[in-house]
Amino acid sequence: MIDLSVACLQHHESAQPRMHSFCFLRHLLCLITLAFSIHAAHAWNATGHREVVAVAWAALDAPTRDRVNTLIASQALITKTQNQHGDAAWMAAALWPDELRDQAEPSRAMTTPPVTQQQWLAHASSGEATRYWHFADRNIARPFNQQPSHGLLEQALTAQLGLLSDASLPHHKRAIALAWVSHLVADAHQPLHCASRSVPGHPGELDAGGNLVTVLDAGRKPPEPISLHRWWDELPGHARPETRRFDHDLAVLLRQSLKVTDNDLAKPPRTWIEESFTIARDQVYPGLQPDPDVPGAYLIDQDYWLAGRDMTQTRLAQAGRRLAYVVTQALKDLP
């Protein structure tokens, strides 16, 4: 196998023709990756969403855990929760919105929010026209509060929180809202679900939360060209629950979650989104180093990876504690 890191990271004045062919190959791989990532809009990967729920579960008191179990057990729509209990069932519910989005017809994406409670419930149950619920991009070149968002994350999270806390709704409908709240709280803490940057040479065009930015991680052999958005999505890793690695990573997050203050918990979802926007503006984009061989692509070095890992741990821990807080508040009416 050709080691692209050797072929293109070494830049010599007397480059041989074969070196140029390697760099051309990497450039081609970047273009192919970009083409496939344009329509991708995933949030934290499955491990990240599970870790958020695991942190939240650890922070819940026993009565609230019982209420979560009651809601999830009351519904049959989220099939992967069947024969599950506790945090395992909650994790399955939190992953369900991504499954719905991936099954939905892309052409039915809705850029305006539903109007009535019944419409929010219908879309949440079917996944139809929910693609825009997962992000709230704003241009990092402009002040956060002086521009509208591209995406419906804030509206969707607020609406689902309202449904979750609505004591007049039957348990199975509140369970659907619980799944969405659990998912969207995590999305709101992913920096590239809340920010975009202008595409160089294309005034007025944004990079879709880094989906239009190609990066190569120098720590991978060979470095795989992927979108910046996906690179951040994958930072939680791929450990699965009940493995030593997952337990280790969760222990790190639980220690990190102890730093979350009561003031942090009381902040509204819009503030979570603004925090993510600020992180993207001040850390995610400025830390990128241009690839000397591939115009428009960027290299991920060790310093960037370490900073990204640390920020990811902070955001996952915050998301977990905040999820526990809003769920506790929303379910107080239940016995």
Order of alpha helices (4+ residues) and beta strands (2+ residues): alpha-alpha-alpha-alpha-alpha-alpha-alpha-alpha-beta-beta-alpha-alpha-alpha-alpha-beta-beta-alpha
